[in-house]
Amino acid sequence: MPLLDRILFPRPRLSDARLRRAVGGRTVLLTGASFGIGEALALLLGRAGAALILVARTADKLDAVCDAVVAAGGQAMAVACDLTDPAAVEALIAALPPVDILVSNAGKSIRRGFWASTGRPQDVGRTIALNYTAPARLVSALGPGLRDRGGQVVSVAAANLLLPPPPGWAAYQASKAAFDQWLRAVRPELVAAGVAAGTAYLPLVRTRMIAPTAAYDRVPAMTPDHAARVIARLLVTRRAYWRPWWLFGAAAASAAIRPLWERVSVAWAKRHG
Ligand SMILES: NC(=O)c1ccc[n+]([C@@H]2O[C@H](COP(=O)([O-])OP(=O)(O)OC[C@H]3O[C@@H](n4cnc5c(N)ncnc54)[C@H](OP(=O)(O)O)[C@@H]3O)[C@@H](O)[C@H]2O)c1
């Protein structure tokens, strides 16, 4: 691993025994398990003894992840579901056994500038449906059961939610921010009732999600396995959030640089818009 990546993304401490205590024998609903971070997390949690319910749209890929978990000695079942479809989400909820842990990882990103988006209402609709409405519905529907079982919710969010919003990512950024705000707002009530809730603010992760953006090819990025360990550590610690160490003070810095950011981002849009 290049030196810069090692400095930016030090390997999280994760004890196999503590992970097994946190998830072993527990029923874990993991969305977005067919590719990328979710796939890596499914394999990690499967090895730690979790009983996994894996959700995504691509049924054959989901089955392959399921088979890999089982081949490594774990337990998993695959449920193909389009989480942008409210009726499919309700059918999923109705079919679920009692769940101990929800990892809300499924996500869709769109990079498209405002002027290219004016005739595309689906950009906002689809990102909101997947990145906000579906996870909020899942947490709400599973909430009473999670409370009875001392359960846990982990949201897979993006580190740039802690920074000024970048041009070109409005639909993605806003939909991820919506669920982040929602979960932070309900977290006190969840925690008071014995349900842990945490958010992983991940930096760039080298998955198919960032592959279309050529500019990211030469930028440091976590591996999916590394991101999975970060999320697993949140499951172990039951903390409120994880963020990269270099985003310490990000909220304060973000407020302080806002005037400068507004000027710089307009200059950027004039050049690239
Ligand atoms: N990659 C990054 O740089 C990065 C950084 C910060 C945060 N994140 C977050 O990390 C999470 C995982 O992203 P990733 O990088 O692993 O991307 P990915 O490889 O594209 O995986 C996204 C997952 O979400 C599933 N998904 C997409 N649309 C869905 C739908 N309509 N219904 C059900 N499942 C759906 C996909 O499965 P199907 O296509 O089979 O449905 C896939 O399993 C996302 O929430 C993302 O916002 C990523």
The ligand as a Tripos MOL2 file, in Angstrom:
@<TRIPOS>MOLECULE
LIG
   48    52     1     0     0
SMALL
NO_CHARGES

@<TRIPOS>ATOM
      1 N1        -17.2460    4.2590   -2.7780 N.am      1 LIG1
      2 C1        -17.0750    5.3620   -2.0880 C.2       1 LIG1
      3 O1        -16.1420    6.1710   -2.3570 O.2       1 LIG1
      4 C2        -17.9710    5.6850   -0.9310 C.ar      1 LIG1
      5 C3        -17.5630    6.7080   -0.0500 C.ar      1 LIG1
      6 C4        -18.3860    7.0340    1.0250 C.ar      1 LIG1
      7 C5        -19.5650    6.3180    1.2400 C.ar      1 LIG1
      8 N2        -19.9330    5.3590    0.3600 N.ar      1 LIG1
      9 C6        -21.2000    4.6570    0.6090 C.3       1 LIG1
     10 O2        -20.9290    3.2880    0.7330 O.3       1 LIG1
     11 C7        -22.1070    2.5410    0.4080 C.3       1 LIG1
     12 C8        -21.7200    1.3760   -0.5040 C.3       1 LIG1
     13 O3        -21.1970    1.9020   -1.7080 O.3       1 LIG1
     14 P1        -20.0950    1.1660   -2.5890 P.3       1 LIG1
     15 O4        -18.9790    2.1220   -2.7770 O.co2     1 LIG1
     16 O5        -19.8190   -0.1880   -2.0500 O.co2     1 LIG1
     17 O6        -20.8770    1.1120   -3.9700 O.3       1 LIG1
     18 P2        -21.3030   -0.1140   -4.9200 P.3       1 LIG1
     19 O7        -20.1620   -1.0230   -5.0990 O.co2     1 LIG1
     20 O8        -21.9240    0.5410   -6.0930 O.co2     1 LIG1
     21 O9        -22.4010   -0.8550   -4.0490 O.3       1 LIG1
     22 C9        -23.6700   -0.2870   -3.8460 C.3       1 LIG1
     23 C10       -24.5840   -1.3770   -3.3080 C.3       1 LIG1
     24 O10       -25.9170   -0.8250   -3.1940 O.3       1 LIG1
     25 C11       -26.8050   -1.6860   -3.9030 C.3       1 LIG1
     26 N3        -27.9170   -0.9650   -4.4900 N.ar      1 LIG1
     27 C12       -27.8440    0.0430   -5.3980 C.ar      1 LIG1
     28 N4        -29.0780    0.4190   -5.7810 N.ar      1 LIG1
     29 C13       -29.9450   -0.3830   -5.0840 C.ar      1 LIG1
     30 C14       -31.3570   -0.4890   -5.0470 C.ar      1 LIG1
     31 N5        -32.1290    0.3040   -5.7980 N.pl3     1 LIG1
     32 N6        -31.9120   -1.4070   -4.2310 N.ar      1 LIG1
     33 C15       -31.1340   -2.2270   -3.4740 C.ar      1 LIG1
     34 N7        -29.7940   -2.1690   -3.4620 N.ar      1 LIG1
     35 C16       -29.2050   -1.2640   -4.2660 C.ar      1 LIG1
     36 C17       -25.9500   -2.3210   -4.9980 C.3       1 LIG1
     37 O11       -26.4820   -3.5530   -5.4390 O.3       1 LIG1
     38 P3        -27.3350   -3.7670   -6.7790 P.3       1 LIG1
     39 O12       -26.7680   -2.8760   -7.8450 O.co2     1 LIG1
     40 O13       -27.1610   -5.2250   -7.0120 O.co2     1 LIG1
     41 O14       -28.7360   -3.4080   -6.3940 O.co2     1 LIG1
     42 C18       -24.6470   -2.5670   -4.2540 C.3       1 LIG1
     43 O15       -24.7170   -3.7660   -3.5370 O.3       1 LIG1
     44 C19       -23.0750    3.5530   -0.2490 C.3       1 LIG1
     45 O16       -24.0780    3.8930    0.6740 O.3       1 LIG1
     46 C20       -22.2020    4.7590   -0.5300 C.3       1 LIG1
     47 O17       -22.9320    5.9610   -0.5030 O.3       1 LIG1
     48 C21       -19.1670    5.0090   -0.7130 C.ar      1 LIG1
@<TRIPOS>BOND
     1     1     2 1
     2     2     3 2
     3     2     4 1
     4     4     5 ar
     5     4    48 ar
     6     5     6 ar
     7     6     7 ar
     8     7     8 ar
     9     8     9 1
    10     8    48 ar
    11     9    10 1
    12     9    46 1
    13    10    11 1
    14    11    12 1
    15    11    44 1
    16    12    13 1
    17    13    14 1
    18    14    15 2
    19    14    16 1
    20    14    17 1
    21    17    18 1
    22    18    19 2
    23    18    20 1
    24    18    21 1
    25    21    22 1
    26    22    23 1
    27    23    24 1
    28    23    42 1
    29    24    25 1
    30    25    26 1
    31    25    36 1
    32    26    27 ar
    33    26    35 ar
    34    27    28 ar
    35    28    29 ar
    36    29    30 ar
    37    29    35 ar
    38    30    31 1
    39    30    32 ar
    40    32    33 ar
    41    33    34 ar
    42    34    35 ar
    43    36    37 1
    44    36    42 1
    45    37    38 1
    46    38    39 2
    47    38    40 1
    48    38    41 1
    49    42    43 1
    50    44    45 1
    51    44    46 1
    52    46    47 1
@<TRIPOS>SUBSTRUCTURE
     1 LIG1         1 GROUP 0 **** ****
